[in-house]
């Protein structure tokens, strides 16, 4: 029984670590895309102002 509990805990820990990494990567991707869009919009505004 103890071996099963330990195995389940290890699998749960590994899965949680993977989920956390996936969320972090997704957040970084969203931040990068948002920054790129803001940069493009600001560039367009500045270019049209002159």
Buried (B, 14 or more C-beta within 10 A) or exposed (E): EEEEEEEEEEEEEEEEEEEEEEEEEEEEEEEEEEEEEEEEEEEEEEEEEE
